[in-house]
């Protein structure tokens, strides 16, 4: 919501991002934030971990770390792609708030949470 509200405030004051001039030193920070935000999944998957054998928990952690790395590499490649990178860098800050709100609404509907609000 903060990103969505800042779109209106910053309209017309945006500076175009030139490939290679921003973000090179942020790769480790992005990976660290991704891992930290993914850490809350441990709470969601507590039941899974409780039913796993002792050796399976580290395997799940390793798979999570590897997949996070692969997603980060895929995102890096996509943003720096010759054809896709420029539009992504130019419009992502405008699209992401709507995508996140849409995902939130979809999750609320698909999980049946909307039914709980009716009672």
C-alpha positions, 0 to 999 in steps of 0.5 A: 500500500505504501508503494501504491500511495507513493506512486501518486506523490512521486508522479512526474519526478521519476528518474530513469534507471540506466542499466548497470548504474544502480543495484550492483552492490545490492545483490547480497542485500537482496538475497539477505532480505529474501532469505529473511522474509522467507524465514517466516515460512518456517512458522507456516511449515511447522507441521511439515517440520514436525512430521519430518525425520531429523535428516529431512529438515536440513534437506528442506532448508538446503532446497529452500536456499538453492531455490531462493538463489535460483529465483534471484539469478532468474530475476537478475537475468530478467532485469538485465535482459536486453529486451525485457530489462528496460521496460521492467526497470521503467514500470515495475514500481508501478505494477508491483503494488497492484500485483501484490494487492491482487495476490493478497485478494486471491489468497484471501478468496482461495483460502476461504478467509472471506467466508470467515469475515462474513460471520 
